[in-house]
Amino acid sequence: MTPSIPIQNLYYLLIYSWNRLAESEVVNISGIDSTRQVDLFASVLAQGVRHLIRRGLEQGYQNYQETIPGIRGRIDMATTARRALAAQGLAHCEFDELTTNTANNQIIRSTLYHLAKVSDLDGQLRKQLVGLYRELDGIDCPPLKKSLFRRVQHHGNARFYRFLLNVCELVAAGLLVDQEEGGYRFRDFLRDEKLMARVYEEFLFNFYRTERPDLSITKERISWTVEPGSSSDMAYLPGMETDISVRSKTKTLVIDAKYYVRTLTSYYDTERIHSSNLYQLFAYLKNMEARGGPDAHSEGMLLYPTIEQELRLNYRIQGHNVRICTVNLAENWKDIKEELHDIVGCMTL
């Protein structure tokens, strides 16, 4: 699959993978003319930060230890006595103060600063980011490193913050120092198969969990069906966990989500399915047989993204229906939704 997904579709992939569908409705991407990922994230961040400012930035308590006139909070008696501060009408105190200079706000301000330095960012978007950065004056702007995101504090009523922090983390992962310009370049993460494989899998899982409440959508571990006497060696077997298990009252479907830059492999100029994918899926189906019920005849599907080559392959392998399907991520979003619904249409309760 040549990485050429329209940025509007990429946005939907991300918000489903983050499970932030409701929060994303605050942001309108319909007016974005650019095809550059950096412009998409800049627009989302600009609209999101303006929403936060209108609603009111989160506040948290920050600990201070200062020498001050009078008393505030807890007096550090040892330091006050050692420095003879009382005679000067002073005291060394430790106290908490409510502030907007929280870790979450620092990440957002730092992302605005660094994203504005990307060399090919749209000029109008750059002005918006710089203006918002200045509007957050008084909030620290630390280096945008992975360790910064480990300080994030999630609160139950701050889902929109978590949405913006997801955007910030993706921006931080894509920034590359531009040695010639002295600013940054933005890496095309669609070519990062490992990153996009996680995004694509979580997108499909959350899409079906959101769009098909009539079905049971889970990830599950599958136990190996082994002969008696093998229990002592079980620890050496690899674990099996489905990407997506779809269940109705009468059917079970196991979907394995696979993301590749090229959907098929080539062998002597002949295109083939990735063999390891098919072996893995079949291992799931065979070891689910022992459960009985619908699982005894569970169906399997390898679901690949594509922008050019559509696949609808059907096989009957040792009592199990196996399908190889693609979803075209270059279509408009409405058609993509219909295609994904059609793929599991046979699972209707």
N, C-alpha and C positions, 0 to 999 in steps of 0.2 A: 504494500500500500504506500504510494507516494504521499508523504505528509503534506496534504493540501486541504485540510479541513477548514471550511469558512470559520472565521473567528466567532461568529454568533453561535455556531454549533459547538465550537470548543468551549464557549462559556457555559452552555447547557450541560455539557459533559462534566465540567468541573463542579457546578452547583449541585448536580445530582450526586456526584461522587463524594462531596463534602456533606451531603444531606442538608443543604441550605436553600431549598427551593423557596420557602416562604420569605426568607430574609432578602433573597435576590430580587424580589419584586419591587424593592425600593429603587433599584437601579434600572435605568432604561438604556438598552444598548441598540435599540432599533435605528438610532440616528448616526451610528458610527459608520463612516464611509471607508475608513482605512482597512487594510488587510493585514496590518502588522500586529503581532501579539502585544507588543509593548504599548501600543495605543489603546488596545482593549483594556489592559490592566490599569493604565493611567486613568481612563475614563471611569471605570468601575470604582477605583480608589477615590477619585475626586468627588464623584456623586455620593459615595458612601461616607466620606469624611464630612462633607457638608451636612448630610443627614444627622451625623453624630453631634455636630456643633449646634444645630438647631434644637436637637433633643436634649442636649446637655452632656458634656463629656463625663465619663465615669470618674469618681473620686475614691481615693483610698487613704488610709492613715500611713504617714511616714514618720519614722522615729528620728528625733533630733536630740543631740547632746550639746548644749551651749551654755556659755556664761552670760547671764542676763540680769538686769535690775529686777529686784523683787523675786517672787517665787512662781514657778509654773511647773506643774506635773510633780515629779519626784526629785527631791534635792539629793545630789551626790555629796554626802556629808564629808567623805574623805577628801575629795578634790577641793571642795569649798574651804575646808580647814587648812589643807596643805598650802593653798595659794593665798590664805588670809583674805578671802573675798568678802566675808561678812563685814569687815571694817570699812569696806568701800561701798557697802550697800548692794553687793552683788551676790549671786549664788550660781553654782554650776548645777544645772537642772537637766533632767531627761524627760522628754514629753513627746506625745504623738500629735501630729497636725494633719488635718484633712487637706488633701492636695489633688490636683489633676495630674501630677507628675508620677503616674503609675507606670508599671512595666508595659501594659497594653498600649497606653498612649505614647510611650517612648518608641515602641516598635512602629506604630503608625507614622509618627513624625519622621523617624529615621528612614522609613520606606519612601515617603514623599521626597525627602532630600536626595536620596540615592537614585530614585527613578527619574527625577528631573534632570539628572546628569547623563542619561542615556543619549548618545549622539544623534540617533535618527528618530527621536521622539517628536511627534507633531508639535509645532511651535505654540499653538494655542493651548494645548494640554500642558505643555511645560509651564506656561504662565499660570495656569490654574494650580498646578502642584506647588509652585514656588509661593503663590499667594496663600495657600492653605498652610504651608510650612510656617510662614511668618505669623499666620493667625494663631498658631499653636505655640507662640512664644511663651517661655517659662517651663516648657516640657523638655527634658533632656533629649539629645539626639545621639545615642551611642552607636558604635560600629554595628552594621547589620550582619551579625554572625549567627551561626546556628545556636550557639549557647544562649543568645538573647531570647530565643523562642522557648527555651526551657524554663524561663522565668514567668511565662504566661500564667495568669490566674483565671480560671474559668468560673464564672458565676452563673447560677441557674437562670437568671433573668437577663443575661447578656448575650443572647444568641446572635444578634447583629454584629457585636464585637467579634465573635468567633468567626463569622463569615469574613469580615475584613482581615482578620489575622490569617485566615487561610490564604487570602489573596497576597498578603504581605510575605508570607513564607514562600509562596511560589515565585514571587518577584525576586526575593533574596536568593533563591536557588538558581535563577536564570541570569543574574547579573555577572558579567565578565568585565574585567578591567580592560579598557581600550588604551593600549600603550601609546598609540600615535596621537589620539585626541585628548588624552588625559582624563577622560570621563569613563563611561561604561558602554558596553554593548549588551544586547539582550539575546541570550541563547535560545534558539528554536527548540523548545523541549519536546515537540512532536517527534523529533528524531531520537529521543531518549526512550528506547524500548522498555527499559526497566521501570521508569517513572510512569510512562503512559500505560503500561500493563496494569499497574495498580489503579490508576485513574479509571481505565476502561472497565475493569472488574467491579470496582465500587459503583461506578455509574450504572451498570446493568443491574446490580443487586438493589440499589436504592430506587432505581426507576421502577422495577417490578414491584418492590415492596410498597411504593407510593401509588403507582397506577393500577395495581391489581390487588386491592384489599380482599377480594373474594378468594384469593389463593393463599396458601401458606408458603412464604418465601423465607428460606433460612440458609445458613451455612452449617454444615454438619460434618462430624468425623465419622469415618467408616472403618469398622474393624475388619481385619483380615480373617477369612474363614480358613482356619487351620485344623489339621487333624489332631486328635488327642495326643498328649505327650510332648507337644511343641511349646508349651507355655514358657519354659525357662529361656527359650530363644526369641521370644516375641519382641524384646527390647531392640533387637537388631533390624527389625523390619521398618521400612519408611512409613511415616504417617500418611494417612489419606484424609483430605478435607476438601469438600466440594466448594466451588466458587459460588454456585447458586443451586439450591434444591427447591424445585417447584412442585407443590402437591395440591391436588384436589382430593375429593373423597374416593375417587376410583383410579387416579393415575399419579405416577411419579415421573418427573422429568429432571435430569441432572444436566445443568448447563455449565460447560467449561468455557470461560471467557479468555480468548487468546488474542494478544495484540502483537502484530509484526509489521515492520515496514513493508515486507513482501508477504502477502497472504499465503502463497504457496511456495514450496521449494522446487528446485529444478534438478532433474536427474537425467543426464544425457538428453537434454532439450525437451524432456517430458515433465510437465508440471504435476506435482503430487502434494497430497496433504502432509503436513508435518507428522511423521510417523510416531514420535514420542507423545504427541497430543492424543492420538487415537488409542495408543496402548494405555495411557493413563486413564482415559475415559472408560475404556472397556474394563479395566481393573476395578473401577468404582462399581460398574453395573454388575459384574460377576460376584463381587463380595457383598452386594446388597441383597442378593437372591435369598440368603439364609433368613432374612427378616420376614419373608412371607408377605401376603397381601399384595397391594399394588407394587411394593418394592421388588417383589420376585420377578416382575416383568417390566422393570423400570426402563424408561427411554433415556437416551443420551443425545446431547447436542454439543458440537463444537461451534462456537459463535465468534466469527472474526469480523473486524471492521474493514471496510473497503471504501474506495472512492471510484473504482473503475470496473472491477470484475465481480459480478454477482454469482453466488453459488447457492444452489438448493439441491444437495445430494442426499439421497435416501438409501439406507441399507438395512437389511435384516440379518443380524449377526448373532447366532446361537441364542435365539429367543428374545433378542432385544432390538428394538427399532433405534437406529443411530442416524442422526442427521448432521450434515455439514452445511452451515448457513453463514451468510454474510449480511451485515447491515451497512447500507451506503451512507456514510457520514458526510457526503458532499451534497445530499439532497436538502431541501428546506426542512425546517424542524418538524413541521406538521407531518410530512411524509415519513420522517424517521420514526416518529411516535407510532404512526399507523403500522409501519413495518415491524416494529418491536412487538406491538400488540398482536399482529398477525402470526408472528413466530410461535407464540404460546397460545394461540387461539383455540387449539384442540384441548387445552387444559380446563376449559370452562366447567364449573361445578354443575 
